[in-house]
Amino acid sequence: MAKRKQIHYAIIGSGAAGNEAAWHLRQRDPNSRITVITAGKLLFISRYVLPRVLRGEDDWRKLLVHSPDYYDEQRIELRRNTQVVSVDARRRVIRFRHKEEMAYDKLLVASGGGGYLPEGLREYRHLMHKFITFGDAVRLRRRLPKKGRVLIIDGDMQGIDLGRALAAMGHRVSIAAGDRLFWPHDVEDEDLPRFIKALEKMEMEVIRGRRVTAIGFAGGGAKGSIQRRVSFDSGRDIRADAVLPFCGLSPGIDYMLGAGVDIERGLLVSPELKTTDPNIWAAGDVCQIWSPEENRYRFYYGWKNVKLMGRIAAFNMTGGKEAMETFKDEKLTVTAAGKISSPYWEYD
């Protein structure tokens, strides 16, 4: 009897979707080869646990979702610090920045998204702080004095999540509310006052009706740091120890341009997470899933949604047929205690 060919599954991205998919691929195809590719240097650390760094956690190993031994035990090849520059779908080849090429049989694109920055703020990028990686969290902690002042621009749900953690630590948190306040939730104008009141109950100041026009250096702050001066179109200036843009996400899929798959804002996939290429799937923040109920492609965010996508993609890459539930009630709500509750904050 002819020996079955060993299938090579390649996964671009080592976040929640990529790691979940790798685990399920191993369970469903024990003899396969699995490679996870990430541009990051560290193993996967969920952004949900990064506030622990702000509270003093210095050992990144304690924050890992999986230990290094896990990848060896599961026979998952993890390629860190490896930048993908393009995918040749016709030849089924991934090209890396260092010129190497790697062949695959089936590919999962799960590279997530980076923070979106509006055009008018991009020249001030060097004066703002990201909050995506362990290193970002360490740098923010070092910058903030006790009871420091933090300004969050726009205020998407990730920013509000960080804001409530900082406020609970005693920092003064202000949100310069923009077009993406509460993103990706859609909040009707008549409901805004109720949700803004809930933010204030969570000890966050909301600055409305003013647009950030410039960011510059101000005088020295605590810890010997230099504060930022943030200017608004109203003529008002405020000082902050740290300025963090939270203006939504932009899928990280530049390397897929030219791969021959359909792309809008993200990779367009069926409810089974399959792209227009028969050997490529996508999961997580990179993909827009077709919703028959809404007759449109849409993104699905949040830890549980992203993990679910990873599992469904793995199931279908190994011969299964399971669809994402594309009609979900993911409304923003206010609890009986008057605070905000979002399904995008659910984390296990």
N, C-alpha and C positions, 0 to 999 in steps of 0.2 A: 504494500500500500504506500502510495506517495506521501511523503511527509508534508504536512501543511506549512505553507510559507509563514514565516514570522512577520506579522504586520507591525509597521513602525508608526506609532501615533506621536505626532509632534504637537506640543501645546505652547503657544506664544503667550506668556504672561503667567506669573506665579502668585496671583492673588487668590481671592476666595473661589472664583469660578474655575481657574486653572487647577488649583490644588484639589478641589472637590472632584473635578473631572478625572484627574490622574488616579485618584483613589478608586473610583468606580470602574475606570478602564482596567485597572489591575485585577479587580475582583471578577470582572466579566471576561477578561482575556488574559489568563495567567501566564501564557507563553509569549506575550507580545513584548515589543520594545517600546518604552515610553520615555520621551524626552521633554522636559519642561525648560523653556528658555526665558530668561529674565534679564533685563538691563540692570537690575539692582544688584548691589553687592551683598546685602544681607538676605537671610531667609525671610519667609513671609511673616510680617507683623501686621495684624489688623489695625486699621486706624481707630477702631472703637476702644482699643486699650492704650492708645498713646497718651491720654490724660494722666495715666499712671506715671509717665516720665515727668510731667509737670509737678507731680506730687513727690518727686525725689527718686524714682526708680532709675538706676544707672546701668543695670545689667540687661542688655538687650536680649540675652538668651532666655530670660524669664518671661519675655513677651512673645516668644515664638509660638505660632500655631502648631508647627511640627518641628521636632528636633532634627539635627543632621542625620542621626541614626535611622529616623523614620524613612528617609528616602532610600537609604541602603537596604533596609528591610523589605521595602516594597519594590525594590529593583527599579526605581525611577531615577533616570539620569537627570540631574539638575545642572543646567549650564547658567551660571551667574555671570554678571558683568558682561553680558553678550548682547550686542545691539543688532537687531534685525533691520536691514535696509530695504529689502524687497522680497516678494514671493513670486516665483515663476510657477503659476498654477498649471501651465501646459506640461512642463517637465516635472512638476511636483518637487520643486527645489526651493529651499529657504536660503537667502544670501545674507551673510553677516558683514558687519562693517570691516572686520579684519580680513575680508576677501574669501573666507571659507564658504563653501556651499554644503548644505545638508539635505539629503533626499528624505522624503516622507511618503507614506501611503495615504494617511488621513491626517488632516490638520484642524486643530481647534484654535481660533483666534480669541484670546481672552486677556488682552493687554490693557484693559481698563481705560480710564480717562484721566487727563490732567485738568487742573483748574483752569476754567475759561477766564480770560482777562479782556475786558472791553478795550477797544482801540484807544480811547482817551486816557487809559491808565497805564498803557504798556511802557511808556517812557519812564515811569516811576517804579518799574518792576524791582529795581535794585534797592528800593527803600521800603519794600514790603516783605512780609514773611510768609512762606508757605507752611502748610501743616499737613504733610502727606506721609513723611518717613520718620523713622526713629531719630535721624539726624536733625530734621526740622524741629522735632519736639525738644531735643536737647538745646538747640540754639535759642528757641523761644524761652525756655526756662532760664537760661543764663541771662537773657536780656531783661526779663521782667523783675523789677524789685518787688518787695513785699507790698501788697495792695497797689500794684501797678495799674496803669491806664491802658486799656486795649481798645482799639477801634476796629470793628469788623465792617468791611464794605459790602454792600448789597444784602447779605444775610440769607444765603441759601440754607437748607436744612443741616448740612454738615457744619456750616459756620455757627448756626444756632446751637447745635450739639456741643461744639467746643466752647461757645460762649457760656452756656449754663454750667459747664465744668469749671471754667475760669472764675465765674461769679461765685460758685460754691467754695472756691479756694480763697475768696476775699478780694479778688481783683475787681476793679471798676471796669465794666464792660459796656461799650456803646456800640450800637448798630446803626450805620449810615444807610437807612433803608433805601434800596433801589428797586429796579424793575424785577430783580430776581429774589426779592424777599419771599421766603418760604419755598423757594424752588426746590424740587420739581412739583410741589403742590400748586394747584391753581386755587387762589382764594378770591372770592368775589369781593368787589369794593365794599358792599354793605357789611361784609363779615370782618373786614380788616380791623376795625376798632376793637372787636372782641379778642382777636388773636394778638394784637399789639398790647392790649391790657394784660394778656397772659404772659407775654415776654417780660413786661415790667414786674409782674408778680414773681417772675423767676430772676429778679434783680438785674435786668438788662435795660439800659436806657435806649430808646428808639428815637433816632433823629430822622424826621420825615420832612419831605418837601424841599430838601437841599441836596444838590448834586456835588460830589467831590470833583474839584477842578484841578487841584495841584497838590503835590506832596513834596515837602522839602525838609531840610535839617532845621531843628530848633536848638535851644540851649541844652546844656548837659543835664542828664537825669541821674537817678540813683544808679549805683553800681558802676559809675563812671561812663555810662552809655550816653549816646546822643539821642535825644528824643526826636520825634517826627512832628512837623507842623503840617496839619491837613487843612486845606482851604476849601471852602464851599462857595457855590455861586451866589449865596446870600451875602457874601462878604465876611462871614464868620470864619474864624480860625480856631482850631483846637489842637492841643498837644497830646501826644500819645507815646507810650513807651514802645508799643508795637502796633503795626497796622497790618491786618490780614485780609486779603481779598477772598471772598467766598461768593463768586458770581456764577455758579453752575459748573458743569463739567463739559469738557471737549474730548470726544473719543480719540484715543491715541492710535490712529490707523493710517498714518501717512505712508507707511511701508506697503500698504495694500493697494495704493493707487497704481494701476497698471497690472494688477493681478487678474483682471478680467471678471471680477465679481461686482454686483450692483451695490453702489454706495450712494447714500443721500447725506444725512448728517453722520450716520454710522453705517455699518454693514447691514444690508437688508436681508433678513432671514425669514423663513417660514416659521409657523408655531413649533415645528420640530427642530428649529435652530439651524437649519441648513441654508447655506448661501446658494447663489445661482451656479456655483461650481459643485459637481457631485462629490468631491472629496474634501470640501472645506465647510466647517461649521463655525459658529461664533456664539459666545456667551458673555454675559456681564454688561458693563457700561459701553462696550464697543458696538453693540448691535441694536437695531430697531426691528422689533418683532411684528409681523403682520397680525393685526387684531381683526378678525372677521366681524365681531360685534360692533366695532367702531369704524370699520371700513377704512383703516389707515394703519401705517406703521407707527409704532410708538416704543419708547424706552421704558424699561422696568428697573427701578433702583432699589437699593436696600440690601442688607446682608443676606436675608433669607431668600429673596428673589434671585440674587446672584448665585448663591450656593445651589439653589434649585436648578438654575440654568446649567451649571456645571454637571450636575447629575444627569439631567435630561440629555445633554449633548453626548455624554459618555455612553448612555444607553443606546442612543440612536446611531452613534458611530460604530457600535458593535452589533448592528443588525436589528435593534429594537425599533419600535415606532411609538413614541410618546410625545404628546404635544404640551406646550406650555399653556397653562390656563391664562387666557389673554384678557379676560374681563375680571378685574379685581377692584374691590372697594378699598381704596387707599387714601381715604380722606383724612385731612388734618382735623384733629378734634381738640377740645378743651376739656380737661378732666373736672370732676366734681370739686377738686381742690383749686380749680382755676388756673391750672398749668397746661402747657401744650403737650399733646401726645401725638406721635407720628409712627406709622408702621415702619418707616425707614430707620427708626432707632432700635428696632427689635434685633437683639443679638444673643446667640446662644454659644 
